[in-house]
Amino acid sequence: MASVAGPEIERLIQLLARLPGLGPRSARRAALHLIKKRDALMTPLAGALQLAIDRVQVCQVCSNIDTVNPCTICTDARRDPSTIVVVADVADLWALERANAAPGKYHVLGGTLSPLDGVGPGDLTIDALVARAHEPEVAEIILALNATVDGQTTAHYITDLLQDANVKVTRLAHGVPVGGELDYLDEGTLSAAMRQRTLF
């Protein structure tokens, strides 16, 4: 496709197109909007990006991202230190926080085991999780991993490593989502829901 703007604008479009959910057309629209609203949007955005580059760091305890280390969640005295919720990525942690669903602390693995993609145990923070699970105050490890092949493989691998730790290992329930209709669910979800049925 022929270039319609100078190299600086084309570079902005190319970088925006790398963001999740933005293709080339959406990136062009976003770039044009930023340029039109330079003072109201582009300048503050550039400042916020630079601030993030300078201040955002990975928590030494749980691998969350924050501007303080240890992170805000790890230092929150109101959280239950006996429970660690294990997630694959920071986005999963944020999702659980939005739902106010996890009263304990977190551990971010940094992904899931995926031999096809070359992701092994050494690429994740599994060793740090095992060390945390052996701390005396920890009583439960909740595996909040995706119900995918890689997510479940990772959950089984972690469960095996925690056999000698004095902790209860649980996982999120799988099944019918709130507001879901049975007719629209896949067979795997329905089977999991039936197996994990509870008292009414």
C-alpha positions as CSV (number, residue, x, y, z in Angstrom):
1,M,0.0,0.0,0.0
2,A,1.3,3.4,-0.9
3,S,2.4,5.8,1.8
4,V,-0.1,8.6,2.4
5,A,1.9,10.5,5.0
6,G,5.4,11.3,6.2
7,P,7.7,8.6,7.7
8,E,7.0,9.8,11.3
9,I,3.2,9.4,10.9
10,E,3.7,6.0,9.1
11,R,5.9,4.9,12.0
12,L,3.2,5.9,14.5
13,I,0.7,3.9,12.5
14,Q,3.0,0.8,12.4
15,L,3.5,0.9,16.1
16,L,-0.2,1.3,16.9
17,A,-1.0,-1.6,14.6
18,R,1.1,-3.9,16.9
19,L,-1.3,-3.3,19.8
20,P,-3.8,-6.1,20.5
21,G,-7.1,-5.5,18.8
22,L,-5.8,-2.9,16.4
23,G,-5.2,-3.8,12.7
24,P,-3.8,-1.4,10.1
25,R,-7.1,0.4,9.5
26,S,-7.8,0.9,13.2
27,A,-4.3,2.0,13.7
28,R,-4.6,4.6,11.0
29,R,-7.8,5.9,12.6
30,A,-6.2,6.0,16.0
31,A,-3.2,7.8,14.7
32,L,-5.3,10.4,12.9
33,H,-7.4,10.9,16.1
34,L,-4.2,11.4,18.2
35,I,-2.8,13.9,15.7
36,K,-6.0,15.9,15.6
37,K,-6.1,15.9,19.4
38,R,-2.4,16.5,19.9
39,D,-2.6,18.8,22.9
40,A,-5.5,17.0,24.6
41,L,-4.4,13.4,23.9
42,M,-1.0,12.9,22.2
43,T,1.1,14.9,24.6
44,P,-0.4,13.5,27.8
45,L,-0.2,10.0,26.3
46,A,3.5,10.5,25.5
47,G,4.1,11.7,29.0
48,A,2.2,8.7,30.5
49,L,4.2,6.3,28.3
50,Q,7.5,7.8,29.4
51,L,6.5,7.7,33.1
52,A,5.5,4.0,32.7
53,I,8.9,3.2,31.1
54,D,10.7,4.9,34.0
55,R,8.6,3.6,36.9
56,V,6.8,0.3,36.1
57,Q,8.6,-2.7,37.5
58,V,8.0,-6.4,38.2
59,C,7.2,-7.3,41.8
60,Q,10.0,-9.4,43.3
61,V,7.4,-11.4,45.3
62,C,4.5,-12.2,42.9
63,S,5.7,-10.9,39.5
64,N,2.8,-8.5,39.2
65,I,3.6,-5.1,37.6
66,D,3.4,-1.9,39.6
67,T,5.3,1.3,40.3
68,V,6.4,0.0,43.8
69,N,8.3,-3.2,44.7
70,P,6.9,-5.2,46.4
71,C,3.6,-4.4,44.7
72,T,0.6,-2.8,46.2
73,I,-1.2,-6.1,46.5
74,C,1.7,-7.9,48.2
75,T,1.9,-5.1,50.8
76,D,-1.8,-4.8,51.5
77,A,-2.3,-5.9,55.1
78,R,-6.0,-6.6,54.5
79,R,-5.3,-9.5,52.1
80,D,-5.3,-13.1,53.4
81,P,-1.7,-14.3,53.4
82,S,-2.8,-17.9,53.7
83,T,-4.1,-18.0,50.1
84,I,-2.2,-17.6,46.9
85,V,-4.1,-17.3,43.6
86,V,-1.9,-18.4,40.7
87,V,-2.6,-16.8,37.3
88,A,-0.8,-17.0,34.0
89,D,-0.6,-13.3,33.2
90,V,-1.1,-9.9,34.8
91,A,-4.3,-9.5,32.7
92,D,-5.8,-12.4,34.5
93,L,-4.9,-10.8,37.9
94,W,-6.6,-7.6,36.8
95,A,-9.7,-9.5,35.7
96,L,-10.0,-11.2,39.1
97,E,-9.4,-7.9,40.9
98,R,-12.2,-6.2,38.8
99,A,-14.5,-9.0,40.0
100,N,-13.3,-8.6,43.5
101,A,-13.1,-12.4,43.5
102,A,-9.8,-13.1,45.2
103,P,-9.2,-12.1,48.8
104,G,-5.7,-13.5,49.0
105,K,-2.4,-12.7,47.3
106,Y,-1.3,-13.6,43.8
107,H,1.4,-15.3,41.9
108,V,1.9,-14.4,38.2
109,L,3.5,-17.3,36.2
110,G,4.3,-15.2,33.2
111,G,2.5,-17.6,30.8
112,T,1.7,-21.3,30.6
113,L,3.7,-24.4,29.7
114,S,3.7,-24.8,25.9
115,P,6.2,-27.2,24.4
116,L,5.1,-26.3,20.9
117,D,5.9,-22.7,21.5
118,G,9.1,-23.5,23.4
119,V,7.9,-22.4,26.8
120,G,9.2,-24.7,29.5
121,P,9.2,-24.6,33.3
122,G,12.4,-22.5,33.3
123,D,10.6,-19.7,31.4
124,L,7.9,-19.3,34.1
125,T,8.1,-18.3,37.8
126,I,7.1,-21.8,38.9
127,D,10.2,-22.2,41.2
128,A,9.3,-19.0,43.0
129,L,5.7,-20.3,43.5
130,V,6.9,-23.6,45.0
131,A,9.1,-21.6,47.4
132,R,6.2,-19.4,48.4
133,A,3.9,-22.5,48.9
134,H,6.4,-23.8,51.5
135,E,6.1,-20.7,53.6
136,P,4.4,-21.5,57.0
137,E,1.5,-19.1,56.6
138,V,0.4,-20.4,53.2
139,A,-2.5,-22.9,53.4
140,E,-4.1,-22.9,49.9
141,I,-2.9,-22.5,46.4
142,I,-5.7,-21.6,43.9
143,L,-4.8,-22.4,40.3
144,A,-6.8,-19.8,38.3
145,L,-5.5,-20.9,34.9
146,N,-7.3,-21.0,31.6
147,A,-9.3,-24.1,30.7
148,T,-7.0,-24.7,27.7
149,V,-4.7,-27.6,27.1
150,D,-1.7,-25.5,28.0
151,G,-3.4,-24.1,31.1
152,Q,-4.4,-27.5,32.4
153,T,-1.0,-29.0,31.6
154,T,0.6,-26.2,33.7
155,A,-1.9,-26.8,36.5
156,H,-1.1,-30.5,36.6
157,Y,2.7,-29.8,36.5
158,I,2.4,-27.4,39.5
159,T,0.1,-29.8,41.4
160,D,2.8,-32.5,41.1
161,L,5.5,-30.1,42.4
162,L,3.4,-29.1,45.4
163,Q,2.9,-32.7,46.6
164,D,5.3,-32.3,49.5
165,A,4.1,-28.8,50.5
166,N,1.6,-28.6,53.3
167,V,-1.0,-26.8,51.2
168,K,-4.5,-27.4,49.7
169,V,-4.3,-27.1,45.9
170,T,-7.6,-26.1,44.3
171,R,-8.7,-24.8,40.9
172,L,-11.4,-22.6,39.5
173,A,-14.7,-24.4,38.8
174,H,-15.5,-25.0,35.1
175,G,-19.0,-25.0,33.7
176,V,-22.0,-22.9,32.9
177,P,-21.2,-19.2,33.0
178,V,-23.6,-16.9,34.9
179,G,-26.3,-15.8,32.5
180,G,-25.3,-18.6,30.0
181,E,-27.8,-20.7,28.1
182,L,-27.2,-24.4,27.8
183,D,-28.1,-24.5,24.1
184,Y,-25.2,-22.2,23.2
185,L,-22.5,-24.0,25.3
186,D,-19.9,-26.4,23.8
187,E,-19.9,-30.1,24.8
188,G,-16.7,-29.7,26.9
189,T,-18.2,-27.0,29.0
190,L,-21.4,-28.9,29.5
191,S,-19.5,-32.1,30.5
192,A,-17.4,-30.1,33.0
193,A,-20.5,-28.5,34.5
194,M,-22.2,-31.8,34.9
195,R,-19.1,-33.4,36.6
196,Q,-18.7,-30.5,39.0
197,R,-22.3,-30.0,39.9
198,T,-23.0,-28.8,43.5
199,L,-25.9,-28.9,45.9
200,F,-28.7,-26.3,45.2
